[in-house]
Amino acid sequence: MVVDDVPSIIHHVSIGVEDLARAAAFYDKVMATIGARRVMEFPYAVAYGKTFPEMWIQVPFNGEPPGAPMVRRRRALD
């Protein structure tokens, strides 16, 4: 595959979620409006795209709530 053959300007975006099943039901509907669909599934993640994974939803690998590291950094700055 040549880079010019890829119709996207980004590799992928990942969004952490607490409830994968609930989030997947939501994103199934949202992504369908732009012509995307589930292209990969794992017990901890779902990938969406038109031909290849461009957006992932996933349970954080460290077991913390989504965004927890960012909240800690923000509090340290305040």
C-alpha positions in Angstrom: 0.0 0.0 0.0 1.3 3.4 -1.0 0.6 6.3 1.4 -1.3 8.1 -1.3 -3.7 5.2 -1.5 -4.9 5.8 2.1 -8.0 8.1 2.1 -7.4 9.3 5.7 -5.0 12.0 7.1 -4.8 10.3 10.5 -4.0 6.7 11.5 -6.6 6.4 14.2 -8.3 8.1 17.2 -8.9 6.2 20.5 -11.6 7.1 23.0 -11.7 5.5 26.4 -15.1 4.3 27.6 -16.3 2.8 30.9 -19.1 0.6 29.4 -18.0 -0.9 26.1 -21.4 -2.4 25.1 -23.3 0.8 25.8 -20.7 2.9 24.0 -20.6 0.6 21.0 -24.4 0.8 20.7 -24.1 4.6 20.6 -21.2 4.7 18.2 -22.8 2.1 15.9 -25.5 4.6 15.2 -23.3 7.7 15.1 -20.7 6.2 12.8 -23.3 4.8 10.4 -24.4 8.4 9.7 -21.0 9.0 8.0 -20.8 5.6 6.3 -18.5 4.0 8.8 -19.1 0.6 10.5 -17.4 -1.8 12.9 -14.3 -3.2 11.2 -12.7 -5.0 14.2 -13.9 -6.2 17.6 -12.2 -7.4 20.7 -13.5 -8.1 24.3 -12.0 -4.7 25.3 -12.3 -2.6 22.2 -14.3 -1.9 19.0 -12.8 -0.2 15.9 -14.8 1.8 13.3 -14.0 2.9 9.8 -15.0 2.6 6.2 -12.3 0.1 5.1 -9.8 0.0 8.0 -9.8 1.0 11.7 -9.8 4.8 12.0 -11.6 5.2 15.4 -11.4 3.0 18.4 -13.5 2.9 21.6 -11.9 0.9 24.3 -11.8 0.1 28.0 -8.7 1.7 29.5 -5.9 -0.9 29.7 -4.9 0.3 33.2 -8.3 -0.3 34.7 -8.7 3.4 35.7 -11.7 5.4 34.6 -11.3 7.1 31.2 -9.4 10.4 31.5 -8.1 9.7 35.0 -4.4 10.4 34.2 -5.4 13.7 32.6 -7.4 14.7 35.7 -4.5 13.9 38.0 -2.1 16.0 35.8 -4.6 18.9 35.8 -5.0 18.8 39.6 -1.2 18.8 40.0 -1.1 22.1 38.0 -3.8 23.8 40.0 
